[in-house]
């Protein structure tokens, strides 16, 4: 025993758990969103459950289709509101924001916790030294009833990113580079422990971008250390005491990957897979029809700040649509106070409610046939944004903003170096 995952699962199980072991452990927090909660409620009822074991540890979030675009979705939202009210769960209604921003903001999770969610990007909270992962709706329903969840303890890959990122290169570029190196199934059911001077230099916002996307290489969790930045982030949101979980010096890893990222250029994921990643110079000049800045990956305050810094005093290219969705109401209000929203809207951006926006292709900004979209989201699968005939590229918010201004994919280092 010695990896962070082994230590967290062991502490919850009350006995030593090592990679490969099956364990049943209490869960510290649970979440589901409007794409999965309907199935969770259905499974809950099929189990003939009468109550949620720990309603104070469960949040229901309306974010994927917010506001509702159609009657059937509105009925699901109504069912969610009723279920949350009947069982005493926390409800985040439309306009509150994206689940993976709201949960860290809430102060309900701290280092060493086990968190599950009815969404594959629940791994985001690994940036807070939390063992967090997405689960199926039936498993989530069972956890609501029992307060517990079963896991096979994952083995761990240790990743160390050293050096210093050059101007114009961000955490999104780091995780896209990770996807290129590991490929989409290179860490299936593994835990990733992510370290290095590059990570140390990042804000918590930036770290969450990386943990958010570890599922794109198949990983179960993507955990980082609890340092001063994490402690300060959490102390501003909770009065709960906590202590970070560190790996033992004797921890056994599947492998250790070390890279110096000082020379890493901006990265772009080309259609139609997240691991189809190239250096930006390979796609510079590719014309874009729509640019989207937002999502649980890159809709945080820091992301909007970088986009606003580039676009302030400039204009979005005439033939480009720029859509911006803050990740939460808190982010929106902070961005308004700091002037970022003013800069973006004056440059030509269309601001939509804090939500997932066009990410999953159910509302707000579905591209038309043959269009090219540059997005700060975490996935670019065919049809991801609602049209199988559109091409989706992925980038950092800075690259997205600069490309929106130029009208084609561009190297943001041109203006930042």
C-alpha positions in Angstrom: 0.0 0.0 0.0 1.2 3.5 -0.7 -0.3 5.3 -3.7 -2.8 8.0 -2.9 -5.7 5.9 -4.2 -4.7 3.0 -2.0 -4.4 5.2 1.0 -7.8 6.9 0.5 -9.6 3.6 -0.2 -7.9 1.9 2.8 -8.8 4.7 5.2 -12.5 4.4 4.1 -12.5 0.6 4.1 -10.9 0.4 7.6 -8.4 -2.2 6.3 -5.5 -2.3 4.0 -6.5 -2.1 0.3 -4.0 -2.5 -2.5 -4.2 -2.3 -6.3 -6.5 -5.0 -7.6 -8.5 -5.5 -4.4 -12.2 -5.2 -4.3 -13.6 -3.0 -1.5 -16.9 -1.5 -0.3 -16.5 1.9 1.1 -18.6 4.8 2.4 -19.0 7.7 0.0 -18.4 11.3 1.1 -20.4 13.0 -1.6 -22.5 12.2 -4.7 -23.8 14.1 -7.6 -25.9 13.6 -10.7 -26.9 15.9 -13.6 -29.9 16.1 -15.8 -28.5 13.7 -18.4 -28.3 10.9 -15.8 -30.6 11.7 -12.9 -33.7 10.4 -14.6 -32.1 7.0 -14.9 -30.9 7.2 -11.3 -34.4 8.0 -10.0 -35.8 5.1 -12.1 -33.2 2.7 -10.6 -33.8 4.1 -7.1 -37.5 3.3 -7.4 -36.9 -0.2 -8.9 -34.9 -0.9 -5.8 -38.1 0.0 -3.8 -36.0 2.5 -1.8 -37.9 4.8 0.5 -35.2 7.4 1.3 -31.7 8.6 0.5 -29.2 7.4 3.2 -27.4 10.8 3.4 -29.3 13.5 1.6 -26.8 16.1 2.8 -24.2 14.3 0.7 -26.1 14.4 -2.6 -26.5 17.2 -5.2 -28.8 17.2 -8.2 -27.6 19.6 -11.0 -29.5 20.9 -14.0 -26.8 21.9 -16.3 -26.6 19.8 -19.5 -29.9 21.2 -20.9 -30.2 24.6 -19.2 -32.6 26.2 -19.7 -34.7 23.3 -21.1 -34.9 23.2 -24.9 -37.9 20.9 -25.1 -40.9 19.4 -23.4 -39.4 16.0 -22.6 -36.4 17.6 -20.9 -38.6 19.9 -19.0 -40.4 16.9 -17.6 -37.1 15.4 -16.5 -36.2 18.7 -14.8 -39.6 18.7 -13.0 -38.9 15.1 -11.8 -35.5 16.1 -10.5 -36.8 19.1 -8.6 -39.5 16.9 -7.0 -37.0 14.1 -6.1 -34.6 16.6 -4.5 -37.3 18.2 -2.5 -38.8 14.9 -1.4 -35.5 13.5 -0.2 -33.8 16.6 1.1 -31.0 16.7 -1.5 -29.3 19.8 -2.7 -30.7 21.1 -6.0 -28.8 23.3 -8.4 -31.4 24.6 -10.8 -30.9 26.2 -14.2 -28.4 29.0 -14.4 -26.4 27.9 -11.4 -23.7 26.4 -13.5 -21.9 23.1 -14.4 -21.8 20.3 -11.9 -18.0 20.0 -11.9 -17.6 23.7 -11.0 -20.4 23.8 -8.5 -19.2 20.8 -6.4 -15.7 22.3 -5.7 -17.2 25.7 -5.1 -19.7 24.3 -2.6 -17.1 23.4 0.1 -18.7 19.9 0.4 -15.6 18.0 -0.7 -12.1 18.0 0.8 -8.8 16.1 0.4 -9.0 12.4 1.1 -12.7 12.2 0.3 -14.3 9.6 -2.0 -16.8 11.3 -4.4 -18.9 9.7 -7.1 -21.0 11.3 -9.8 -23.3 10.4 -12.6 -21.0 12.0 -15.1 -17.8 10.7 -16.6 -15.9 14.0 -15.8 -16.4 13.6 -12.0 -12.6 12.9 -12.0 -12.2 16.7 -12.1 -12.1 16.8 -8.3 -8.8 14.9 -8.3 -7.2 18.3 -8.5 -8.3 18.8 -4.9 -6.6 15.5 -3.7 -10.0 13.7 -3.9 -10.6 10.2 -5.1 -13.5 11.1 -7.5 -14.9 9.2 -10.4 -17.9 8.8 -12.6 -20.3 5.9 -12.1 -23.4 4.5 -13.8 -26.8 5.5 -12.8 -27.7 2.2 -11.2 -24.5 2.2 -9.1 -25.3 5.8 -8.1 -28.8 4.8 -7.1 -27.4 1.9 -4.9 -25.0 4.4 -3.3 -27.9 6.8 -2.5 -29.7 3.9 -0.8 -26.7 2.5 1.1 -24.3 5.4 1.4 -21.6 3.0 0.0 -19.9 2.1 -3.2 -17.8 -0.8 -4.4 -14.5 -0.3 -6.2 -11.6 -2.4 -7.5 -8.7 -0.4 -6.3 -6.9 0.9 -9.4 -3.2 0.6 -10.0 -1.4 3.9 -10.6 0.7 5.6 -13.2 2.8 8.4 -11.9 3.3 11.4 -14.2 5.8 14.2 -13.5 5.7 17.3 -15.7 8.7 19.5 -15.0 10.0 22.7 -16.6 8.0 25.9 -17.1 5.3 26.5 -19.7 6.1 29.2 -22.2 3.6 32.1 -22.7 0.6 31.0 -24.7 0.7 27.4 -23.3 -1.7 26.4 -20.6 -3.0 23.4 -18.7 -5.3 22.5 -21.6 -2.2 22.1 -23.8 -0.7 19.9 -21.1 -3.6 17.5 -20.9 -4.0 17.4 -24.7 -0.3 16.4 -24.9 -1.0 13.8 -22.2 -3.8 12.4 -24.4 -1.5 12.2 -27.4 1.2 10.4 -25.4 -1.1 7.9 -23.6 -3.8 7.6 -26.3 -7.5 7.2 -25.5 -7.1 3.8 -23.8 -3.6 4.1 -22.4 -4.7 4.4 -18.8 -7.9 2.4 -18.7 -9.0 1.9 -15.1 -5.8 3.3 -13.8 -5.3 6.0 -11.3 -3.0 8.9 -12.4 -0.9 10.8 -9.9 0.2 14.0 -11.5 3.1 16.0 -10.2 6.0 18.3 -11.2 7.0 22.0 -11.3 4.5 22.6 -14.1 1.7 21.5 -11.9 3.1 23.4 -8.9 3.0 26.6 -10.8 -0.6 26.2 -11.9 -3.7 27.6 -10.2 -6.4 25.2 -8.9 -8.5 26.3 -11.8 -5.8 25.1 -14.2 -5.2 21.9 -12.4 -8.9 21.0 -12.6 -8.7 21.3 -16.4 -6.1 18.4 -16.3 -7.9 16.2 -13.8 -11.2 16.8 -15.7 -9.7 15.2 -18.9 -7.9 12.1 -17.4 -11.0 10.0 -18.3 -10.2 10.8 -22.0 -7.2 8.5 -21.6 -9.3 5.9 -19.8 -8.2 6.8 -16.3 -10.4 6.2 -13.2 -9.1 9.1 -11.3 -6.5 11.9 -11.8 -5.2 12.9 -8.4 -2.9 15.8 -7.5 -1.3 16.7 -4.2 -2.8 19.0 -1.6 -0.5 22.0 -1.4 -1.0 25.6 -0.2 -3.0 26.6 -3.3 -5.5 23.7 -2.7 -5.7 24.5 1.0 -6.3 28.2 0.3 -9.0 27.4 -2.3 -10.8 25.1 0.1 -10.4 27.3 3.2 -12.2 30.1 1.4 -15.2 27.7 0.9 -15.4 25.4 4.0 -14.9 25.3 7.7 -14.3 21.6 7.6 -10.9 20.4 8.8 -8.9 18.4 6.3 -5.4 16.9 5.7 -3.9 16.1 2.3 -3.1 12.5 1.4 0.4 11.8 0.1 1.8 8.8 -1.6 4.4 6.8 0.4 8.0 6.8 -0.8 7.6 3.1 -1.1 4.5 3.4 -3.4 4.5 0.9 -6.3 3.5 2.3 -9.7 2.7 0.6 -13.0 5.1 3.1 -14.6 6.5 6.6 -14.1 6.4 9.1 -16.9 8.6 12.1 -16.7 8.6 15.0 -19.2 10.1 18.5 -19.4 7.4 20.7 -20.9 9.4 23.9 -21.4 9.3 23.6 -25.1 5.7 22.4 -25.4 3.8 24.5 -28.0 0.0 25.0 -28.0 -1.8 21.8 -28.8 -4.9 21.1 -30.9 -7.0 18.0 -30.9 -8.3 17.3 -34.4 -11.5 15.6 -35.3 -12.8 13.2 -34.3 -10.9 11.9 -31.3 -9.4 13.6 -28.2 -6.0 11.8 -28.7 -5.7 13.0 -32.4 -3.4 15.8 -31.1 -0.9 17.9 -33.1 1.2 21.0 -32.4 -0.7 24.1 -33.4 1.5 24.9 -36.4 0.1 21.8 -38.1 -3.4 23.3 -38.3 -2.7 27.0 -38.4 -4.9 28.6 -41.1 -7.8 26.2 -40.7 -10.9 28.4 -41.0 -13.4 28.2 -38.2 -17.1 29.0 -38.2 -17.8 28.8 -34.5 -15.7 29.1 -31.4 -16.9 28.0 -28.0 -15.3 29.0 -24.7 -16.7 27.3 -21.6 -17.6 23.8 -20.2 -16.5 22.0 -17.1 -13.0 21.9 -18.7 -12.4 25.6 -19.4 -15.3 27.8 -18.3 -13.6 29.1 -15.1 -12.6 32.6 -14.2 -9.0 32.2 -15.2 -10.2 30.9 -18.6 -12.4 33.9 -19.2 -9.7 36.2 -18.1 -7.2 34.9 -20.6 -9.8 35.1 -23.4 -10.8 38.6 -22.4 -7.1 39.7 -22.3 -6.7 38.7 -25.9 -10.0 40.0 -27.2 -10.1 43.3 -25.3 -10.2 46.1 -27.8 -10.4 43.7 -30.7 -13.3 42.1 -32.6 -14.3 38.6 -33.5 -13.8 37.9 -37.2 -16.9 38.8 -39.2 -17.7 35.2 -40.3 -17.1 33.6 -36.8 -19.6 33.0 -34.0 -18.1 33.1 -30.6 -20.1 31.6 -27.7 -19.1 32.0 -24.1 -20.6 30.1 -21.2 -19.3 30.7 -17.6 -19.0 27.5 -15.6 -21.0 28.9 -12.7 -23.0 31.9 -11.5 -20.1 32.7 -9.2 -17.7 32.7 -12.1 -20.1 34.9 -14.1 -20.4 37.4 -11.3 -16.7 37.5 -10.7 -16.0 37.9 -14.4 -18.5 40.8 -14.6 -16.8 42.6 -11.7 -13.4 42.1 -13.3 -14.6 43.5 -16.7 -14.0 40.2 -18.5 -17.6 39.8 -19.7 -17.7 43.4 -20.9 -14.5 42.8 -23.0 -15.8 39.6 -24.5 -19.3 40.9 -25.4 -17.9 44.1 -26.9 -15.6 42.0 -29.0 -18.6 40.1 -30.4 -19.1 37.2 -28.1 -22.6 35.8 -27.4 -23.0 35.1 -23.7 -25.2 32.3 -22.6 -26.3 31.1 -19.1 -23.8 29.3 -16.8 -24.3 25.7 -18.1 -22.7 23.1 -20.3 -24.0 25.1 -23.3 -23.4 23.6 -26.7 -20.9 21.0 -25.4 -23.2 18.0 -25.6 -25.2 19.2 -28.5 -28.6 19.4 -26.9 -29.2 23.1 -26.9 -27.5 26.4 -27.6 -25.1 26.6 -30.6 -25.4 23.4 -32.6 -23.3 23.8 -35.7 -24.6 23.2 -39.2 -23.4 20.7 -41.8 -19.8 21.1 -42.8 -18.9 23.7 -40.2 -15.7 23.8 -38.2 -15.9 24.4 -34.5 -13.0 25.2 -32.2 -14.0 24.4 -28.6 -12.5 24.4 -25.2 -14.5 21.4 -24.2 -13.1 17.9 -23.4 -14.5 15.9 -26.3 -14.7 16.2 -30.1 -16.3 13.0 -31.1 -18.4 13.0 -34.3 -21.8 14.4 -33.4 -20.7 15.6 -30.0 -22.1 19.1 -30.4 -25.3 17.8 -32.1 -24.2 17.5 -35.7 -22.4 14.5 -37.2 -21.4 16.5 -40.2 -19.5 19.1 -38.3 -15.8 19.0 -37.3 -14.7 19.8 -33.8 -11.2 20.9 -32.8 -10.2 21.3 -29.2 -7.8 24.0 -27.7 -7.1 26.2 -24.8 -9.3 29.3 -24.2 -6.4 31.6 -25.2 -6.0 29.8 -28.5 -9.8 29.8 -29.0 -10.1 33.5 -28.4 -7.2 34.4 -30.7 -8.5 32.1 -33.4 -12.0 33.7 -33.1 -10.3 37.1 -33.7 -8.3 35.9 -36.7 -11.0 33.8 -38.3 -8.9 30.6 -38.4 -6.9 28.5 -36.0 -3.9 30.6 -35.0 -0.9 30.4 -32.7 -1.7 32.7 -29.7 2.1 33.0 -29.0 2.1 35.6 -31.7 0.5 38.1 -29.3 1.7 36.7 -25.9 5.4 36.3 -26.4 
